[in-house]
Amino acid sequence: MWRHRCRSRAVHFPVAGRIRDEEVKAVRDAVPIDTVVSEYFQFRPAGGGNLKGLCPFHDEKSPSFQVDPSKGLYLGFG
């Protein structure tokens, strides 16, 4: 949030485009990331419980996109 001074009193406005941390946590807790991503892309085991597949953000021939279900994260190396 940011503050704006108006007639010597602070007025608080929510920051546009910012998603509250509670909402992000609720989404992450509701559905595992590997379930969501696997609906759109084909993955195979990458070791250590991770999954790998072709990056959805650019064309490539070898898989560089990884999903870590235990941490709820993804990473594209391309």
Phi and psi in radians as a Rosetta constraint file:
Dihedral C 1 N 2 CA 2 C 2 CIRCULARHARMONIC -2.153 0.35
Dihedral N 2 CA 2 C 2 N 3 CIRCULARHARMONIC 2.772 0.35
Dihedral C 2 N 3 CA 3 C 3 CIRCULARHARMONIC -1.946 0.35
Dihedral N 3 CA 3 C 3 N 4 CIRCULARHARMONIC 2.594 0.35
Dihedral C 3 N 4 CA 4 C 4 CIRCULARHARMONIC -2.275 0.35
Dihedral N 4 CA 4 C 4 N 5 CIRCULARHARMONIC 2.310 0.35
Dihedral C 4 N 5 CA 5 C 5 CIRCULARHARMONIC -1.502 0.35
Dihedral N 5 CA 5 C 5 N 6 CIRCULARHARMONIC 2.213 0.35
Dihedral C 5 N 6 CA 6 C 6 CIRCULARHARMONIC -2.385 0.35
Dihedral N 6 CA 6 C 6 N 7 CIRCULARHARMONIC 1.948 0.35
Dihedral C 6 N 7 CA 7 C 7 CIRCULARHARMONIC 0.927 0.35
Dihedral N 7 CA 7 C 7 N 8 CIRCULARHARMONIC 0.810 0.35
Dihedral C 7 N 8 CA 8 C 8 CIRCULARHARMONIC 1.130 0.35
Dihedral N 8 CA 8 C 8 N 9 CIRCULARHARMONIC 0.365 0.35
Dihedral C 8 N 9 CA 9 C 9 CIRCULARHARMONIC -2.256 0.35
Dihedral N 9 CA 9 C 9 N 10 CIRCULARHARMONIC 2.536 0.35
Dihedral C 9 N 10 CA 10 C 10 CIRCULARHARMONIC -1.421 0.35
Dihedral N 10 CA 10 C 10 N 11 CIRCULARHARMONIC 2.324 0.35
Dihedral C 10 N 11 CA 11 C 11 CIRCULARHARMONIC -2.039 0.35
Dihedral N 11 CA 11 C 11 N 12 CIRCULARHARMONIC 2.232 0.35
Dihedral C 11 N 12 CA 12 C 12 CIRCULARHARMONIC -1.736 0.35
Dihedral N 12 CA 12 C 12 N 13 CIRCULARHARMONIC 2.335 0.35
Dihedral C 12 N 13 CA 13 C 13 CIRCULARHARMONIC -2.160 0.35
Dihedral N 13 CA 13 C 13 N 14 CIRCULARHARMONIC 2.440 0.35
Dihedral C 13 N 14 CA 14 C 14 CIRCULARHARMONIC -1.198 0.35
Dihedral N 14 CA 14 C 14 N 15 CIRCULARHARMONIC 2.564 0.35
Dihedral C 14 N 15 CA 15 C 15 CIRCULARHARMONIC -1.304 0.35
Dihedral N 15 CA 15 C 15 N 16 CIRCULARHARMONIC 2.230 0.35
Dihedral C 15 N 16 CA 16 C 16 CIRCULARHARMONIC -1.131 0.35
Dihedral N 16 CA 16 C 16 N 17 CIRCULARHARMONIC 2.385 0.35
Dihedral C 16 N 17 CA 17 C 17 CIRCULARHARMONIC 1.435 0.35
Dihedral N 17 CA 17 C 17 N 18 CIRCULARHARMONIC -0.065 0.35
Dihedral C 17 N 18 CA 18 C 18 CIRCULARHARMONIC -1.545 0.35
Dihedral N 18 CA 18 C 18 N 19 CIRCULARHARMONIC 2.179 0.35
Dihedral C 18 N 19 CA 19 C 19 CIRCULARHARMONIC -1.631 0.35
Dihedral N 19 CA 19 C 19 N 20 CIRCULARHARMONIC 2.288 0.35
Dihedral C 19 N 20 CA 20 C 20 CIRCULARHARMONIC -1.112 0.35
Dihedral N 20 CA 20 C 20 N 21 CIRCULARHARMONIC 2.548 0.35
Dihedral C 20 N 21 CA 21 C 21 CIRCULARHARMONIC -1.034 0.35
Dihedral N 21 CA 21 C 21 N 22 CIRCULARHARMONIC -0.614 0.35
Dihedral C 21 N 22 CA 22 C 22 CIRCULARHARMONIC -1.118 0.35
Dihedral N 22 CA 22 C 22 N 23 CIRCULARHARMONIC -0.656 0.35
Dihedral C 22 N 23 CA 23 C 23 CIRCULARHARMONIC -1.219 0.35
Dihedral N 23 CA 23 C 23 N 24 CIRCULARHARMONIC -0.685 0.35
Dihedral C 23 N 24 CA 24 C 24 CIRCULARHARMONIC -1.100 0.35
Dihedral N 24 CA 24 C 24 N 25 CIRCULARHARMONIC -0.780 0.35
Dihedral C 24 N 25 CA 25 C 25 CIRCULARHARMONIC -1.088 0.35
Dihedral N 25 CA 25 C 25 N 26 CIRCULARHARMONIC -0.706 0.35
Dihedral C 25 N 26 CA 26 C 26 CIRCULARHARMONIC -1.091 0.35
Dihedral N 26 CA 26 C 26 N 27 CIRCULARHARMONIC -0.712 0.35
Dihedral C 26 N 27 CA 27 C 27 CIRCULARHARMONIC -1.189 0.35
Dihedral N 27 CA 27 C 27 N 28 CIRCULARHARMONIC -0.784 0.35
Dihedral C 27 N 28 CA 28 C 28 CIRCULARHARMONIC -1.098 0.35
Dihedral N 28 CA 28 C 28 N 29 CIRCULARHARMONIC -0.632 0.35
Dihedral C 28 N 29 CA 29 C 29 CIRCULARHARMONIC -1.302 0.35
Dihedral N 29 CA 29 C 29 N 30 CIRCULARHARMONIC -0.504 0.35
Dihedral C 29 N 30 CA 30 C 30 CIRCULARHARMONIC -1.272 0.35
Dihedral N 30 CA 30 C 30 N 31 CIRCULARHARMONIC -0.727 0.35
Dihedral C 30 N 31 CA 31 C 31 CIRCULARHARMONIC -2.425 0.35
Dihedral N 31 CA 31 C 31 N 32 CIRCULARHARMONIC 2.200 0.35
Dihedral C 31 N 32 CA 32 C 32 CIRCULARHARMONIC -1.112 0.35
Dihedral N 32 CA 32 C 32 N 33 CIRCULARHARMONIC 2.484 0.35
Dihedral C 32 N 33 CA 33 C 33 CIRCULARHARMONIC -1.068 0.35
Dihedral N 33 CA 33 C 33 N 34 CIRCULARHARMONIC -0.630 0.35
Dihedral C 33 N 34 CA 34 C 34 CIRCULARHARMONIC -1.159 0.35
Dihedral N 34 CA 34 C 34 N 35 CIRCULARHARMONIC -0.549 0.35
Dihedral C 34 N 35 CA 35 C 35 CIRCULARHARMONIC -1.151 0.35
Dihedral N 35 CA 35 C 35 N 36 CIRCULARHARMONIC -0.774 0.35
Dihedral C 35 N 36 CA 36 C 36 CIRCULARHARMONIC -1.167 0.35
Dihedral N 36 CA 36 C 36 N 37 CIRCULARHARMONIC -0.881 0.35
Dihedral C 36 N 37 CA 37 C 37 CIRCULARHARMONIC -1.156 0.35
Dihedral N 37 CA 37 C 37 N 38 CIRCULARHARMONIC -0.635 0.35
Dihedral C 37 N 38 CA 38 C 38 CIRCULARHARMONIC -1.165 0.35
Dihedral N 38 CA 38 C 38 N 39 CIRCULARHARMONIC -0.322 0.35
Dihedral C 38 N 39 CA 39 C 39 CIRCULARHARMONIC -1.224 0.35
Dihedral N 39 CA 39 C 39 N 40 CIRCULARHARMONIC -0.398 0.35
Dihedral C 39 N 40 CA 40 C 40 CIRCULARHARMONIC -1.932 0.35
Dihedral N 40 CA 40 C 40 N 41 CIRCULARHARMONIC -0.425 0.35
Dihedral C 40 N 41 CA 41 C 41 CIRCULARHARMONIC -2.368 0.35
Dihedral N 41 CA 41 C 41 N 42 CIRCULARHARMONIC 2.697 0.35
Dihedral C 41 N 42 CA 42 C 42 CIRCULARHARMONIC -1.644 0.35
Dihedral N 42 CA 42 C 42 N 43 CIRCULARHARMONIC 2.258 0.35
Dihedral C 42 N 43 CA 43 C 43 CIRCULARHARMONIC -2.179 0.35
Dihedral N 43 CA 43 C 43 N 44 CIRCULARHARMONIC 2.786 0.35
Dihedral C 43 N 44 CA 44 C 44 CIRCULARHARMONIC -2.352 0.35
Dihedral N 44 CA 44 C 44 N 45 CIRCULARHARMONIC 2.816 0.35
Dihedral C 44 N 45 CA 45 C 45 CIRCULARHARMONIC -1.064 0.35
Dihedral N 45 CA 45 C 45 N 46 CIRCULARHARMONIC 2.449 0.35
Dihedral C 45 N 46 CA 46 C 46 CIRCULARHARMONIC -2.036 0.35
Dihedral N 46 CA 46 C 46 N 47 CIRCULARHARMONIC 0.081 0.35
Dihedral C 46 N 47 CA 47 C 47 CIRCULARHARMONIC 1.607 0.35
Dihedral N 47 CA 47 C 47 N 48 CIRCULARHARMONIC 2.573 0.35
Dihedral C 47 N 48 CA 48 C 48 CIRCULARHARMONIC 1.188 0.35
Dihedral N 48 CA 48 C 48 N 49 CIRCULARHARMONIC 0.337 0.35
Dihedral C 48 N 49 CA 49 C 49 CIRCULARHARMONIC 1.498 0.35
Dihedral N 49 CA 49 C 49 N 50 CIRCULARHARMONIC -0.065 0.35
Dihedral C 49 N 50 CA 50 C 50 CIRCULARHARMONIC -1.442 0.35
Dihedral N 50 CA 50 C 50 N 51 CIRCULARHARMONIC 2.836 0.35
Dihedral C 50 N 51 CA 51 C 51 CIRCULARHARMONIC -2.126 0.35
Dihedral N 51 CA 51 C 51 N 52 CIRCULARHARMONIC 2.607 0.35
Dihedral C 51 N 52 CA 52 C 52 CIRCULARHARMONIC -2.376 0.35
Dihedral N 52 CA 52 C 52 N 53 CIRCULARHARMONIC 2.676 0.35
Dihedral C 52 N 53 CA 53 C 53 CIRCULARHARMONIC -2.898 0.35
Dihedral N 53 CA 53 C 53 N 54 CIRCULARHARMONIC -3.107 0.35
Dihedral C 53 N 54 CA 54 C 54 CIRCULARHARMONIC -1.225 0.35
Dihedral N 54 CA 54 C 54 N 55 CIRCULARHARMONIC 2.441 0.35
Dihedral C 54 N 55 CA 55 C 55 CIRCULARHARMONIC -1.195 0.35
Dihedral N 55 CA 55 C 55 N 56 CIRCULARHARMONIC 2.256 0.35
Dihedral C 55 N 56 CA 56 C 56 CIRCULARHARMONIC -1.344 0.35
Dihedral N 56 CA 56 C 56 N 57 CIRCULARHARMONIC -0.158 0.35
Dihedral C 56 N 57 CA 57 C 57 CIRCULARHARMONIC -1.651 0.35
Dihedral N 57 CA 57 C 57 N 58 CIRCULARHARMONIC -0.213 0.35
Dihedral C 57 N 58 CA 58 C 58 CIRCULARHARMONIC -2.763 0.35
Dihedral N 58 CA 58 C 58 N 59 CIRCULARHARMONIC 2.838 0.35
Dihedral C 58 N 59 CA 59 C 59 CIRCULARHARMONIC -1.336 0.35
Dihedral N 59 CA 59 C 59 N 60 CIRCULARHARMONIC 2.366 0.35
Dihedral C 59 N 60 CA 60 C 60 CIRCULARHARMONIC -2.720 0.35
Dihedral N 60 CA 60 C 60 N 61 CIRCULARHARMONIC 2.840 0.35
Dihedral C 60 N 61 CA 61 C 61 CIRCULARHARMONIC -1.864 0.35
Dihedral N 61 CA 61 C 61 N 62 CIRCULARHARMONIC -0.418 0.35
Dihedral C 61 N 62 CA 62 C 62 CIRCULARHARMONIC -2.007 0.35
Dihedral N 62 CA 62 C 62 N 63 CIRCULARHARMONIC 2.476 0.35
Dihedral C 62 N 63 CA 63 C 63 CIRCULARHARMONIC -1.175 0.35
Dihedral N 63 CA 63 C 63 N 64 CIRCULARHARMONIC 2.254 0.35
Dihedral C 63 N 64 CA 64 C 64 CIRCULARHARMONIC -2.291 0.35
Dihedral N 64 CA 64 C 64 N 65 CIRCULARHARMONIC -0.046 0.35
Dihedral C 64 N 65 CA 65 C 65 CIRCULARHARMONIC -1.604 0.35
Dihedral N 65 CA 65 C 65 N 66 CIRCULARHARMONIC 2.175 0.35
Dihedral C 65 N 66 CA 66 C 66 CIRCULARHARMONIC -2.139 0.35
Dihedral N 66 CA 66 C 66 N 67 CIRCULARHARMONIC 2.536 0.35
Dihedral C 66 N 67 CA 67 C 67 CIRCULARHARMONIC -2.141 0.35
Dihedral N 67 CA 67 C 67 N 68 CIRCULARHARMONIC 2.289 0.35
Dihedral C 67 N 68 CA 68 C 68 CIRCULARHARMONIC -1.933 0.35
Dihedral N 68 CA 68 C 68 N 69 CIRCULARHARMONIC 1.666 0.35
Dihedral C 68 N 69 CA 69 C 69 CIRCULARHARMONIC -1.071 0.35
Dihedral N 69 CA 69 C 69 N 70 CIRCULARHARMONIC -0.577 0.35
Dihedral C 69 N 70 CA 70 C 70 CIRCULARHARMONIC -1.164 0.35
Dihedral N 70 CA 70 C 70 N 71 CIRCULARHARMONIC -0.543 0.35
Dihedral C 70 N 71 CA 71 C 71 CIRCULARHARMONIC -1.766 0.35
Dihedral N 71 CA 71 C 71 N 72 CIRCULARHARMONIC -0.228 0.35
Dihedral C 71 N 72 CA 72 C 72 CIRCULARHARMONIC 1.280 0.35
Dihedral N 72 CA 72 C 72 N 73 CIRCULARHARMONIC 0.562 0.35
Dihedral C 72 N 73 CA 73 C 73 CIRCULARHARMONIC -2.133 0.35
Dihedral N 73 CA 73 C 73 N 74 CIRCULARHARMONIC 2.771 0.35
Dihedral C 73 N 74 CA 74 C 74 CIRCULARHARMONIC -2.295 0.35
Dihedral N 74 CA 74 C 74 N 75 CIRCULARHARMONIC 2.765 0.35
Dihedral C 74 N 75 CA 75 C 75 CIRCULARHARMONIC -2.622 0.35
Dihedral N 75 CA 75 C 75 N 76 CIRCULARHARMONIC 2.274 0.35
Dihedral C 75 N 76 CA 76 C 76 CIRCULARHARMONIC -1.926 0.35
Dihedral N 76 CA 76 C 76 N 77 CIRCULARHARMONIC 2.201 0.35
Dihedral C 76 N 77 CA 77 C 77 CIRCULARHARMONIC -1.587 0.35
Dihedral N 77 CA 77 C 77 N 78 CIRCULARHARMONIC -0.119 0.35
